[in-house]
Amino acid sequence: MASIGDTGILRGDILLSSRGIWTATVDPFDDSTLSEGQAVTITVGTLSLVGTILRGSVVPEGAGFFVLGGAGKWREDVARKSYQDDKGVRLADVLRDLVSEAGERHTLAAALGSTVLGRHWVRPEGSGVASLNAIGQPWRVRPDGVTEVGPMVYTASEGLFSVRSYAAASRTAILEVPDEDVAELVPGKTLDMGGTSLRVDVCRIVLGGGTVRVEVTGL
């Protein structure tokens, strides 16, 4: 069963990607404990998604709640900031400042720990997303709400699933999966499709009627 906080989910649509912020639109059975700006955890089987309710209500019926991964702050503006260092402006320092000011959490790939952005670097004025993009490294908000900066690391999926359909041209598959294995189909997993290896780039989890359908697009 899927839930948001302490209440079950009647229906929902969750979108995770190897790039950017995961999002979810959910209709709970009971909205009495939910409100805009609230930190929540969405649970689908063994998959836990830590995010923040950006907006929504179940009034009118079916309006749903829109949840953004993490603290929900990356869409907000941050101030322009200039950096100067003759030894090189370190990516780690720029990212640390940005995350602190945005109110999010982060991790930086070990391989990027010594990366420099030049002797002079300017963080643009605008959204936190724009500043993350300006750094020039791939990034994503993980299911646990932590912003990860660096190349996606893929590991073999250990989950069980059956393939309802597969389009080789678009590398898209619709899968049926037990609740306990949903966490094994998210971006960062490599699926064995019976002779075809599929690295999950985008994962869409559709909830409704007591069922879970997972649509994946791979690399």
PyMOL commands that place a pseudoatom at each C-alpha (Angstrom):
pseudoatom trace, name=CA, resn=MET, resi=1, chain=A, elem=C, hetatm=0, pos=[0.000, 0.000, 0.000]
pseudoatom trace, name=CA, resn=ALA, resi=2, chain=A, elem=C, hetatm=0, pos=[1.186, 3.498, -0.798]
pseudoatom trace, name=CA, resn=SER, resi=3, chain=A, elem=C, hetatm=0, pos=[0.997, 6.312, 1.744]
pseudoatom trace, name=CA, resn=ILE, resi=4, chain=A, elem=C, hetatm=0, pos=[1.876, 9.959, 2.283]
pseudoatom trace, name=CA, resn=GLY, resi=5, chain=A, elem=C, hetatm=0, pos=[2.655, 10.688, 5.906]
pseudoatom trace, name=CA, resn=ASP, resi=6, chain=A, elem=C, hetatm=0, pos=[0.195, 8.702, 7.998]
pseudoatom trace, name=CA, resn=THR, resi=7, chain=A, elem=C, hetatm=0, pos=[-2.540, 8.386, 5.386]
pseudoatom trace, name=CA, resn=GLY, resi=8, chain=A, elem=C, hetatm=0, pos=[-2.999, 6.105, 2.408]
pseudoatom trace, name=CA, resn=ILE, resi=9, chain=A, elem=C, hetatm=0, pos=[-2.934, 7.258, -1.202]
pseudoatom trace, name=CA, resn=LEU, resi=10, chain=A, elem=C, hetatm=0, pos=[-6.058, 6.814, -3.320]
pseudoatom trace, name=CA, resn=ARG, resi=11, chain=A, elem=C, hetatm=0, pos=[-4.205, 7.555, -6.550]
pseudoatom trace, name=CA, resn=GLY, resi=12, chain=A, elem=C, hetatm=0, pos=[-0.960, 9.165, -7.522]
pseudoatom trace, name=CA, resn=ASP, resi=13, chain=A, elem=C, hetatm=0, pos=[1.672, 9.848, -10.147]
pseudoatom trace, name=CA, resn=ILE, resi=14, chain=A, elem=C, hetatm=0, pos=[5.350, 9.972, -9.168]
pseudoatom trace, name=CA, resn=LEU, resi=15, chain=A, elem=C, hetatm=0, pos=[8.091, 11.003, -11.595]
pseudoatom trace, name=CA, resn=LEU, resi=16, chain=A, elem=C, hetatm=0, pos=[11.785, 10.392, -10.886]
pseudoatom trace, name=CA, resn=SER, resi=17, chain=A, elem=C, hetatm=0, pos=[14.653, 11.221, -13.229]
pseudoatom trace, name=CA, resn=SER, resi=18, chain=A, elem=C, hetatm=0, pos=[18.428, 11.000, -13.328]
pseudoatom trace, name=CA, resn=ARG, resi=19, chain=A, elem=C, hetatm=0, pos=[18.339, 14.797, -13.730]
pseudoatom trace, name=CA, resn=GLY, resi=20, chain=A, elem=C, hetatm=0, pos=[16.549, 17.444, -11.706]
pseudoatom trace, name=CA, resn=ILE, resi=21, chain=A, elem=C, hetatm=0, pos=[13.949, 17.197, -8.951]
pseudoatom trace, name=CA, resn=TRP, resi=22, chain=A, elem=C, hetatm=0, pos=[11.510, 14.339, -8.516]
pseudoatom trace, name=CA, resn=THR, resi=23, chain=A, elem=C, hetatm=0, pos=[7.837, 15.275, -8.293]
pseudoatom trace, name=CA, resn=ALA, resi=24, chain=A, elem=C, hetatm=0, pos=[4.634, 13.601, -7.184]
pseudoatom trace, name=CA, resn=THR, resi=25, chain=A, elem=C, hetatm=0, pos=[0.933, 14.371, -7.453]
pseudoatom trace, name=CA, resn=VAL, resi=26, chain=A, elem=C, hetatm=0, pos=[-1.111, 12.371, -4.959]
pseudoatom trace, name=CA, resn=ASP, resi=27, chain=A, elem=C, hetatm=0, pos=[-4.692, 12.182, -3.742]
pseudoatom trace, name=CA, resn=PRO, resi=28, chain=A, elem=C, hetatm=0, pos=[-4.738, 10.951, -0.112]
pseudoatom trace, name=CA, resn=PHE, resi=29, chain=A, elem=C, hetatm=0, pos=[-7.642, 9.218, 1.557]
pseudoatom trace, name=CA, resn=ASP, resi=30, chain=A, elem=C, hetatm=0, pos=[-7.492, 11.782, 4.365]
pseudoatom trace, name=CA, resn=ASP, resi=31, chain=A, elem=C, hetatm=0, pos=[-6.004, 15.272, 4.091]
pseudoatom trace, name=CA, resn=SER, resi=32, chain=A, elem=C, hetatm=0, pos=[-6.565, 16.324, 7.702]
pseudoatom trace, name=CA, resn=THR, resi=33, chain=A, elem=C, hetatm=0, pos=[-2.866, 16.010, 8.602]
pseudoatom trace, name=CA, resn=LEU, resi=34, chain=A, elem=C, hetatm=0, pos=[-1.489, 17.526, 5.370]
pseudoatom trace, name=CA, resn=SER, resi=35, chain=A, elem=C, hetatm=0, pos=[-0.803, 21.151, 4.467]
pseudoatom trace, name=CA, resn=GLU, resi=36, chain=A, elem=C, hetatm=0, pos=[1.228, 23.259, 2.046]
pseudoatom trace, name=CA, resn=GLY, resi=37, chain=A, elem=C, hetatm=0, pos=[4.880, 23.640, 3.048]
pseudoatom trace, name=CA, resn=GLN, resi=38, chain=A, elem=C, hetatm=0, pos=[4.839, 20.443, 5.103]
pseudoatom trace, name=CA, resn=ALA, resi=39, chain=A, elem=C, hetatm=0, pos=[7.730, 17.974, 4.927]
pseudoatom trace, name=CA, resn=VAL, resi=40, chain=A, elem=C, hetatm=0, pos=[6.369, 14.524, 4.091]
pseudoatom trace, name=CA, resn=THR, resi=41, chain=A, elem=C, hetatm=0, pos=[7.502, 11.025, 3.221]
pseudoatom trace, name=CA, resn=ILE, resi=42, chain=A, elem=C, hetatm=0, pos=[5.752, 9.142, 0.439]
pseudoatom trace, name=CA, resn=THR, resi=43, chain=A, elem=C, hetatm=0, pos=[6.055, 5.397, 0.768]
pseudoatom trace, name=CA, resn=VAL, resi=44, chain=A, elem=C, hetatm=0, pos=[5.444, 2.869, -2.008]
pseudoatom trace, name=CA, resn=GLY, resi=45, chain=A, elem=C, hetatm=0, pos=[6.450, -0.564, -0.813]
pseudoatom trace, name=CA, resn=THR, resi=46, chain=A, elem=C, hetatm=0, pos=[10.143, -0.339, 0.068]
pseudoatom trace, name=CA, resn=LEU, resi=47, chain=A, elem=C, hetatm=0, pos=[10.576, 3.000, -1.719]
pseudoatom trace, name=CA, resn=SER, resi=48, chain=A, elem=C, hetatm=0, pos=[10.608, 6.071, 0.534]
pseudoatom trace, name=CA, resn=LEU, resi=49, chain=A, elem=C, hetatm=0, pos=[10.496, 9.537, -1.014]
pseudoatom trace, name=CA, resn=VAL, resi=50, chain=A, elem=C, hetatm=0, pos=[11.337, 12.532, 1.185]
pseudoatom trace, name=CA, resn=GLY, resi=51, chain=A, elem=C, hetatm=0, pos=[9.832, 15.769, -0.062]
pseudoatom trace, name=CA, resn=THR, resi=52, chain=A, elem=C, hetatm=0, pos=[7.748, 18.845, 0.660]
pseudoatom trace, name=CA, resn=ILE, resi=53, chain=A, elem=C, hetatm=0, pos=[4.141, 19.655, -0.216]
pseudoatom trace, name=CA, resn=LEU, resi=54, chain=A, elem=C, hetatm=0, pos=[4.410, 22.619, -2.561]
pseudoatom trace, name=CA, resn=ARG, resi=55, chain=A, elem=C, hetatm=0, pos=[0.715, 23.180, -3.079]
pseudoatom trace, name=CA, resn=GLY, resi=56, chain=A, elem=C, hetatm=0, pos=[-2.639, 21.454, -3.123]
pseudoatom trace, name=CA, resn=SER, resi=57, chain=A, elem=C, hetatm=0, pos=[-5.706, 20.241, -1.335]
pseudoatom trace, name=CA, resn=VAL, resi=58, chain=A, elem=C, hetatm=0, pos=[-8.315, 17.580, -1.826]
pseudoatom trace, name=CA, resn=VAL, resi=59, chain=A, elem=C, hetatm=0, pos=[-10.924, 20.345, -2.083]
pseudoatom trace, name=CA, resn=PRO, resi=60, chain=A, elem=C, hetatm=0, pos=[-12.290, 20.296, -4.719]
pseudoatom trace, name=CA, resn=GLU, resi=61, chain=A, elem=C, hetatm=0, pos=[-12.269, 16.510, -4.798]
pseudoatom trace, name=CA, resn=GLY, resi=62, chain=A, elem=C, hetatm=0, pos=[-9.416, 15.115, -6.856]
pseudoatom trace, name=CA, resn=ALA, resi=63, chain=A, elem=C, hetatm=0, pos=[-7.314, 18.310, -6.824]
pseudoatom trace, name=CA, resn=GLY, resi=64, chain=A, elem=C, hetatm=0, pos=[-4.511, 16.446, -5.086]
pseudoatom trace, name=CA, resn=PHE, resi=65, chain=A, elem=C, hetatm=0, pos=[-1.250, 17.524, -3.488]
pseudoatom trace, name=CA, resn=PHE, resi=66, chain=A, elem=C, hetatm=0, pos=[1.880, 18.403, -5.479]
pseudoatom trace, name=CA, resn=VAL, resi=67, chain=A, elem=C, hetatm=0, pos=[5.065, 17.257, -3.754]
pseudoatom trace, name=CA, resn=LEU, resi=68, chain=A, elem=C, hetatm=0, pos=[8.588, 18.341, -4.683]
pseudoatom trace, name=CA, resn=GLY, resi=69, chain=A, elem=C, hetatm=0, pos=[11.651, 16.301, -3.741]
pseudoatom trace, name=CA, resn=GLY, resi=70, chain=A, elem=C, hetatm=0, pos=[13.817, 17.588, -0.894]
pseudoatom trace, name=CA, resn=ALA, resi=71, chain=A, elem=C, hetatm=0, pos=[12.971, 20.744, 1.020]
pseudoatom trace, name=CA, resn=GLY, resi=72, chain=A, elem=C, hetatm=0, pos=[11.186, 22.223, -1.994]
pseudoatom trace, name=CA, resn=LYS, resi=73, chain=A, elem=C, hetatm=0, pos=[13.518, 25.237, -2.104]
pseudoatom trace, name=CA, resn=TRP, resi=74, chain=A, elem=C, hetatm=0, pos=[15.355, 24.848, -5.397]
pseudoatom trace, name=CA, resn=ARG, resi=75, chain=A, elem=C, hetatm=0, pos=[12.694, 26.753, -7.343]
pseudoatom trace, name=CA, resn=GLU, resi=76, chain=A, elem=C, hetatm=0, pos=[13.133, 29.777, -5.097]
pseudoatom trace, name=CA, resn=ASP, resi=77, chain=A, elem=C, hetatm=0, pos=[15.540, 32.597, -5.950]
pseudoatom trace, name=CA, resn=VAL, resi=78, chain=A, elem=C, hetatm=0, pos=[19.055, 32.961, -4.607]
pseudoatom trace, name=CA, resn=ALA, resi=79, chain=A, elem=C, hetatm=0, pos=[21.178, 36.101, -4.819]
pseudoatom trace, name=CA, resn=ARG, resi=80, chain=A, elem=C, hetatm=0, pos=[23.975, 36.667, -7.301]
pseudoatom trace, name=CA, resn=LYS, resi=81, chain=A, elem=C, hetatm=0, pos=[27.361, 35.899, -5.750]
pseudoatom trace, name=CA, resn=SER, resi=82, chain=A, elem=C, hetatm=0, pos=[30.876, 36.442, -7.063]
pseudoatom trace, name=CA, resn=TYR, resi=83, chain=A, elem=C, hetatm=0, pos=[33.873, 34.238, -6.251]
pseudoatom trace, name=CA, resn=GLN, resi=84, chain=A, elem=C, hetatm=0, pos=[37.554, 35.036, -6.772]
pseudoatom trace, name=CA, resn=ASP, resi=85, chain=A, elem=C, hetatm=0, pos=[40.529, 32.809, -5.951]
pseudoatom trace, name=CA, resn=ASP, resi=86, chain=A, elem=C, hetatm=0, pos=[43.887, 32.793, -7.756]
pseudoatom trace, name=CA, resn=LYS, resi=87, chain=A, elem=C, hetatm=0, pos=[44.263, 29.126, -6.785]
pseudoatom trace, name=CA, resn=GLY, resi=88, chain=A, elem=C, hetatm=0, pos=[40.918, 28.318, -8.353]
pseudoatom trace, name=CA, resn=VAL, resi=89, chain=A, elem=C, hetatm=0, pos=[37.342, 28.620, -7.127]
pseudoatom trace, name=CA, resn=ARG, resi=90, chain=A, elem=C, hetatm=0, pos=[36.440, 25.200, -5.783]
pseudoatom trace, name=CA, resn=LEU, resi=91, chain=A, elem=C, hetatm=0, pos=[33.190, 23.610, -6.910]
pseudoatom trace, name=CA, resn=ALA, resi=92, chain=A, elem=C, hetatm=0, pos=[32.753, 22.167, -3.414]
pseudoatom trace, name=CA, resn=ASP, resi=93, chain=A, elem=C, hetatm=0, pos=[32.803, 25.650, -1.856]
pseudoatom trace, name=CA, resn=VAL, resi=94, chain=A, elem=C, hetatm=0, pos=[30.353, 27.106, -4.380]
pseudoatom trace, name=CA, resn=LEU, resi=95, chain=A, elem=C, hetatm=0, pos=[27.980, 24.197, -3.875]
pseudoatom trace, name=CA, resn=ARG, resi=96, chain=A, elem=C, hetatm=0, pos=[28.241, 24.368, -0.077]
pseudoatom trace, name=CA, resn=ASP, resi=97, chain=A, elem=C, hetatm=0, pos=[27.249, 28.043, -0.086]
pseudoatom trace, name=CA, resn=LEU, resi=98, chain=A, elem=C, hetatm=0, pos=[24.401, 27.492, -2.536]
pseudoatom trace, name=CA, resn=VAL, resi=99, chain=A, elem=C, hetatm=0, pos=[22.906, 24.584, -0.594]
pseudoatom trace, name=CA, resn=SER, resi=100, chain=A, elem=C, hetatm=0, pos=[23.204, 26.433, 2.707]
pseudoatom trace, name=CA, resn=GLU, resi=101, chain=A, elem=C, hetatm=0, pos=[21.429, 29.509, 1.353]
pseudoatom trace, name=CA, resn=ALA, resi=102, chain=A, elem=C, hetatm=0, pos=[18.756, 27.439, -0.385]
pseudoatom trace, name=CA, resn=GLY, resi=103, chain=A, elem=C, hetatm=0, pos=[18.017, 25.359, 2.702]
pseudoatom trace, name=CA, resn=GLU, resi=104, chain=A, elem=C, hetatm=0, pos=[18.587, 21.991, 1.036]
pseudoatom trace, name=CA, resn=ARG, resi=105, chain=A, elem=C, hetatm=0, pos=[20.900, 19.021, 1.713]
pseudoatom trace, name=CA, resn=HIS, resi=106, chain=A, elem=C, hetatm=0, pos=[23.534, 17.750, -0.716]
pseudoatom trace, name=CA, resn=THR, resi=107, chain=A, elem=C, hetatm=0, pos=[26.296, 15.313, -1.497]
pseudoatom trace, name=CA, resn=LEU, resi=108, chain=A, elem=C, hetatm=0, pos=[29.101, 15.789, -4.023]
pseudoatom trace, name=CA, resn=ALA, resi=109, chain=A, elem=C, hetatm=0, pos=[30.671, 12.935, -5.959]
pseudoatom trace, name=CA, resn=ALA, resi=110, chain=A, elem=C, hetatm=0, pos=[34.119, 12.183, -4.560]
pseudoatom trace, name=CA, resn=ALA, resi=111, chain=A, elem=C, hetatm=0, pos=[35.662, 12.539, -8.016]
pseudoatom trace, name=CA, resn=LEU, resi=112, chain=A, elem=C, hetatm=0, pos=[34.543, 16.187, -8.110]
pseudoatom trace, name=CA, resn=GLY, resi=113, chain=A, elem=C, hetatm=0, pos=[35.957, 17.126, -4.698]
pseudoatom trace, name=CA, resn=SER, resi=114, chain=A, elem=C, hetatm=0, pos=[38.969, 18.924, -6.180]
pseudoatom trace, name=CA, resn=THR, resi=115, chain=A, elem=C, hetatm=0, pos=[37.185, 20.406, -9.222]
pseudoatom trace, name=CA, resn=VAL, resi=116, chain=A, elem=C, hetatm=0, pos=[37.708, 24.126, -9.799]
pseudoatom trace, name=CA, resn=LEU, resi=117, chain=A, elem=C, hetatm=0, pos=[35.524, 26.512, -11.803]
pseudoatom trace, name=CA, resn=GLY, resi=118, chain=A, elem=C, hetatm=0, pos=[38.311, 28.916, -12.747]
pseudoatom trace, name=CA, resn=ARG, resi=119, chain=A, elem=C, hetatm=0, pos=[39.887, 31.810, -10.880]
pseudoatom trace, name=CA, resn=HIS, resi=120, chain=A, elem=C, hetatm=0, pos=[36.677, 33.830, -11.131]
pseudoatom trace, name=CA, resn=TRP, resi=121, chain=A, elem=C, hetatm=0, pos=[33.135, 32.494, -11.075]
pseudoatom trace, name=CA, resn=VAL, resi=122, chain=A, elem=C, hetatm=0, pos=[29.781, 34.214, -10.676]
pseudoatom trace, name=CA, resn=ARG, resi=123, chain=A, elem=C, hetatm=0, pos=[26.662, 32.549, -9.394]
pseudoatom trace, name=CA, resn=PRO, resi=124, chain=A, elem=C, hetatm=0, pos=[23.756, 33.943, -11.405]
pseudoatom trace, name=CA, resn=GLU, resi=125, chain=A, elem=C, hetatm=0, pos=[20.794, 35.661, -9.842]
pseudoatom trace, name=CA, resn=GLY, resi=126, chain=A, elem=C, hetatm=0, pos=[17.667, 33.574, -10.168]
pseudoatom trace, name=CA, resn=SER, resi=127, chain=A, elem=C, hetatm=0, pos=[16.360, 30.235, -9.039]
pseudoatom trace, name=CA, resn=GLY, resi=128, chain=A, elem=C, hetatm=0, pos=[18.416, 27.663, -7.208]
pseudoatom trace, name=CA, resn=VAL, resi=129, chain=A, elem=C, hetatm=0, pos=[17.867, 25.363, -10.182]
pseudoatom trace, name=CA, resn=ALA, resi=130, chain=A, elem=C, hetatm=0, pos=[19.519, 27.922, -12.479]
pseudoatom trace, name=CA, resn=SER, resi=131, chain=A, elem=C, hetatm=0, pos=[22.522, 28.131, -10.147]
pseudoatom trace, name=CA, resn=LEU, resi=132, chain=A, elem=C, hetatm=0, pos=[22.841, 24.351, -9.997]
pseudoatom trace, name=CA, resn=ASN, resi=133, chain=A, elem=C, hetatm=0, pos=[22.748, 24.203, -13.794]
pseudoatom trace, name=CA, resn=ALA, resi=134, chain=A, elem=C, hetatm=0, pos=[25.389, 26.947, -14.020]
pseudoatom trace, name=CA, resn=ILE, resi=135, chain=A, elem=C, hetatm=0, pos=[27.842, 24.757, -12.092]
pseudoatom trace, name=CA, resn=GLY, resi=136, chain=A, elem=C, hetatm=0, pos=[28.056, 22.560, -15.187]
pseudoatom trace, name=CA, resn=GLN, resi=137, chain=A, elem=C, hetatm=0, pos=[27.686, 19.137, -13.527]
pseudoatom trace, name=CA, resn=PRO, resi=138, chain=A, elem=C, hetatm=0, pos=[24.789, 16.683, -13.649]
pseudoatom trace, name=CA, resn=TRP, resi=139, chain=A, elem=C, hetatm=0, pos=[22.585, 16.738, -10.563]
pseudoatom trace, name=CA, resn=ARG, resi=140, chain=A, elem=C, hetatm=0, pos=[19.409, 15.232, -9.199]
pseudoatom trace, name=CA, resn=VAL, resi=141, chain=A, elem=C, hetatm=0, pos=[17.356, 15.115, -6.024]
pseudoatom trace, name=CA, resn=ARG, resi=142, chain=A, elem=C, hetatm=0, pos=[17.456, 11.526, -4.796]
pseudoatom trace, name=CA, resn=PRO, resi=143, chain=A, elem=C, hetatm=0, pos=[14.455, 9.731, -3.273]
pseudoatom trace, name=CA, resn=ASP, resi=144, chain=A, elem=C, hetatm=0, pos=[15.850, 10.477, 0.210]
pseudoatom trace, name=CA, resn=GLY, resi=145, chain=A, elem=C, hetatm=0, pos=[15.581, 14.217, -0.500]
pseudoatom trace, name=CA, resn=VAL, resi=146, chain=A, elem=C, hetatm=0, pos=[19.337, 14.797, -0.800]
pseudoatom trace, name=CA, resn=THR, resi=147, chain=A, elem=C, hetatm=0, pos=[20.619, 16.696, -3.848]
pseudoatom trace, name=CA, resn=GLU, resi=148, chain=A, elem=C, hetatm=0, pos=[23.385, 14.669, -5.471]
pseudoatom trace, name=CA, resn=VAL, resi=149, chain=A, elem=C, hetatm=0, pos=[25.875, 16.424, -7.755]
pseudoatom trace, name=CA, resn=GLY, resi=150, chain=A, elem=C, hetatm=0, pos=[27.966, 14.321, -10.123]
pseudoatom trace, name=CA, resn=PRO, resi=151, chain=A, elem=C, hetatm=0, pos=[27.504, 11.562, -12.691]
pseudoatom trace, name=CA, resn=MET, resi=152, chain=A, elem=C, hetatm=0, pos=[24.832, 8.979, -11.964]
pseudoatom trace, name=CA, resn=VAL, resi=153, chain=A, elem=C, hetatm=0, pos=[26.274, 5.709, -10.670]
pseudoatom trace, name=CA, resn=TYR, resi=154, chain=A, elem=C, hetatm=0, pos=[24.369, 2.646, -11.911]
pseudoatom trace, name=CA, resn=THR, resi=155, chain=A, elem=C, hetatm=0, pos=[23.979, -0.640, -10.044]
pseudoatom trace, name=CA, resn=ALA, resi=156, chain=A, elem=C, hetatm=0, pos=[22.234, -3.841, -11.076]
pseudoatom trace, name=CA, resn=SER, resi=157, chain=A, elem=C, hetatm=0, pos=[18.607, -4.108, -10.003]
pseudoatom trace, name=CA, resn=GLU, resi=158, chain=A, elem=C, hetatm=0, pos=[17.821, -6.972, -7.664]
pseudoatom trace, name=CA, resn=GLY, resi=159, chain=A, elem=C, hetatm=0, pos=[14.070, -6.547, -7.983]
pseudoatom trace, name=CA, resn=LEU, resi=160, chain=A, elem=C, hetatm=0, pos=[11.505, -8.876, -9.506]
pseudoatom trace, name=CA, resn=PHE, resi=161, chain=A, elem=C, hetatm=0, pos=[9.290, -7.561, -12.280]
pseudoatom trace, name=CA, resn=SER, resi=162, chain=A, elem=C, hetatm=0, pos=[7.417, -8.659, -15.372]
pseudoatom trace, name=CA, resn=VAL, resi=163, chain=A, elem=C, hetatm=0, pos=[7.396, -6.751, -18.663]
pseudoatom trace, name=CA, resn=ARG, resi=164, chain=A, elem=C, hetatm=0, pos=[3.933, -5.798, -19.955]
pseudoatom trace, name=CA, resn=SER, resi=165, chain=A, elem=C, hetatm=0, pos=[5.341, -4.005, -22.985]
pseudoatom trace, name=CA, resn=TYR, resi=166, chain=A, elem=C, hetatm=0, pos=[8.671, -2.802, -24.328]
pseudoatom trace, name=CA, resn=ALA, resi=167, chain=A, elem=C, hetatm=0, pos=[9.365, -0.335, -27.161]
pseudoatom trace, name=CA, resn=ALA, resi=168, chain=A, elem=C, hetatm=0, pos=[12.926, -0.872, -28.339]
pseudoatom trace, name=CA, resn=ALA, resi=169, chain=A, elem=C, hetatm=0, pos=[13.049, 2.335, -30.396]
pseudoatom trace, name=CA, resn=SER, resi=170, chain=A, elem=C, hetatm=0, pos=[12.267, 4.586, -27.429]
pseudoatom trace, name=CA, resn=ARG, resi=171, chain=A, elem=C, hetatm=0, pos=[13.784, 2.261, -24.810]
pseudoatom trace, name=CA, resn=THR, resi=172, chain=A, elem=C, hetatm=0, pos=[10.548, 2.478, -22.837]
pseudoatom trace, name=CA, resn=ALA, resi=173, chain=A, elem=C, hetatm=0, pos=[8.984, -0.343, -20.839]
pseudoatom trace, name=CA, resn=ILE, resi=174, chain=A, elem=C, hetatm=0, pos=[5.823, -0.788, -18.785]
pseudoatom trace, name=CA, resn=LEU, resi=175, chain=A, elem=C, hetatm=0, pos=[6.454, -3.107, -15.853]
pseudoatom trace, name=CA, resn=GLU, resi=176, chain=A, elem=C, hetatm=0, pos=[4.414, -4.921, -13.252]
pseudoatom trace, name=CA, resn=VAL, resi=177, chain=A, elem=C, hetatm=0, pos=[6.223, -5.157, -9.955]
pseudoatom trace, name=CA, resn=PRO, resi=178, chain=A, elem=C, hetatm=0, pos=[5.506, -6.259, -6.373]
pseudoatom trace, name=CA, resn=ASP, resi=179, chain=A, elem=C, hetatm=0, pos=[5.364, -3.357, -3.910]
pseudoatom trace, name=CA, resn=GLU, resi=180, chain=A, elem=C, hetatm=0, pos=[8.480, -4.590, -2.155]
pseudoatom trace, name=CA, resn=ASP, resi=181, chain=A, elem=C, hetatm=0, pos=[10.569, -4.243, -5.333]
pseudoatom trace, name=CA, resn=VAL, resi=182, chain=A, elem=C, hetatm=0, pos=[9.540, -0.752, -6.526]
pseudoatom trace, name=CA, resn=ALA, resi=183, chain=A, elem=C, hetatm=0, pos=[12.742, 0.745, -5.080]
pseudoatom trace, name=CA, resn=GLU, resi=184, chain=A, elem=C, hetatm=0, pos=[14.751, -1.443, -7.482]
pseudoatom trace, name=CA, resn=LEU, resi=185, chain=A, elem=C, hetatm=0, pos=[13.354, 0.313, -10.587]
pseudoatom trace, name=CA, resn=VAL, resi=186, chain=A, elem=C, hetatm=0, pos=[14.362, 3.913, -9.910]
pseudoatom trace, name=CA, resn=PRO, resi=187, chain=A, elem=C, hetatm=0, pos=[16.988, 5.912, -11.859]
pseudoatom trace, name=CA, resn=GLY, resi=188, chain=A, elem=C, hetatm=0, pos=[20.434, 4.539, -11.106]
pseudoatom trace, name=CA, resn=LYS, resi=189, chain=A, elem=C, hetatm=0, pos=[19.341, 0.930, -11.557]
pseudoatom trace, name=CA, resn=THR, resi=190, chain=A, elem=C, hetatm=0, pos=[20.189, -1.330, -14.499]
pseudoatom trace, name=CA, resn=LEU, resi=191, chain=A, elem=C, hetatm=0, pos=[17.468, -3.792, -15.500]
pseudoatom trace, name=CA, resn=ASP, resi=192, chain=A, elem=C, hetatm=0, pos=[17.950, -7.137, -17.201]
pseudoatom trace, name=CA, resn=MET, resi=193, chain=A, elem=C, hetatm=0, pos=[15.135, -7.205, -19.749]
pseudoatom trace, name=CA, resn=GLY, resi=194, chain=A, elem=C, hetatm=0, pos=[15.863, -10.742, -20.907]
pseudoatom trace, name=CA, resn=GLY, resi=195, chain=A, elem=C, hetatm=0, pos=[18.836, -10.206, -23.164]
pseudoatom trace, name=CA, resn=THR, resi=196, chain=A, elem=C, hetatm=0, pos=[18.585, -6.426, -23.176]
pseudoatom trace, name=CA, resn=SER, resi=197, chain=A, elem=C, hetatm=0, pos=[20.208, -4.257, -20.522]
pseudoatom trace, name=CA, resn=LEU, resi=198, chain=A, elem=C, hetatm=0, pos=[18.313, -1.075, -19.650]
pseudoatom trace, name=CA, resn=ARG, resi=199, chain=A, elem=C, hetatm=0, pos=[19.792, 1.673, -17.459]
pseudoatom trace, name=CA, resn=VAL, resi=200, chain=A, elem=C, hetatm=0, pos=[16.832, 3.499, -15.923]
pseudoatom trace, name=CA, resn=ASP, resi=201, chain=A, elem=C, hetatm=0, pos=[16.888, 7.197, -16.807]
pseudoatom trace, name=CA, resn=VAL, resi=202, chain=A, elem=C, hetatm=0, pos=[13.278, 8.100, -15.999]
pseudoatom trace, name=CA, resn=CYS, resi=203, chain=A, elem=C, hetatm=0, pos=[10.827, 6.209, -13.811]
pseudoatom trace, name=CA, resn=ARG, resi=204, chain=A, elem=C, hetatm=0, pos=[7.108, 6.967, -13.565]
pseudoatom trace, name=CA, resn=ILE, resi=205, chain=A, elem=C, hetatm=0, pos=[5.124, 5.236, -10.814]
pseudoatom trace, name=CA, resn=VAL, resi=206, chain=A, elem=C, hetatm=0, pos=[1.361, 5.267, -11.309]
pseudoatom trace, name=CA, resn=LEU, resi=207, chain=A, elem=C, hetatm=0, pos=[-0.835, 4.427, -8.304]
pseudoatom trace, name=CA, resn=GLY, resi=208, chain=A, elem=C, hetatm=0, pos=[-4.540, 3.697, -8.349]
pseudoatom trace, name=CA, resn=GLY, resi=209, chain=A, elem=C, hetatm=0, pos=[-7.104, 1.028, -7.692]
pseudoatom trace, name=CA, resn=GLY, resi=210, chain=A, elem=C, hetatm=0, pos=[-4.779, -0.842, -5.369]
pseudoatom trace, name=CA, resn=THR, resi=211, chain=A, elem=C, hetatm=0, pos=[-2.231, -1.425, -8.143]
pseudoatom trace, name=CA, resn=VAL, resi=212, chain=A, elem=C, hetatm=0, pos=[1.243, -0.105, -8.959]
pseudoatom trace, name=CA, resn=ARG, resi=213, chain=A, elem=C, hetatm=0, pos=[2.344, 0.408, -12.565]
pseudoatom trace, name=CA, resn=VAL, resi=214, chain=A, elem=C, hetatm=0, pos=[5.896, 1.439, -13.325]
pseudoatom trace, name=CA, resn=GLU, resi=215, chain=A, elem=C, hetatm=0, pos=[6.934, 2.989, -16.637]
pseudoatom trace, name=CA, resn=VAL, resi=216, chain=A, elem=C, hetatm=0, pos=[10.687, 3.281, -17.239]
pseudoatom trace, name=CA, resn=THR, resi=217, chain=A, elem=C, hetatm=0, pos=[12.695, 4.957, -19.973]
pseudoatom trace, name=CA, resn=GLY, resi=218, chain=A, elem=C, hetatm=0, pos=[16.287, 3.852, -20.265]
pseudoatom trace, name=CA, resn=LEU, resi=219, chain=A, elem=C, hetatm=0, pos=[19.628, 4.652, -21.760]
for i in range(1, 219): cmd.bond("trace and resi %d" % i, "trace and resi %d" % (i + 1))
show_as sticks, trace
zoom trace
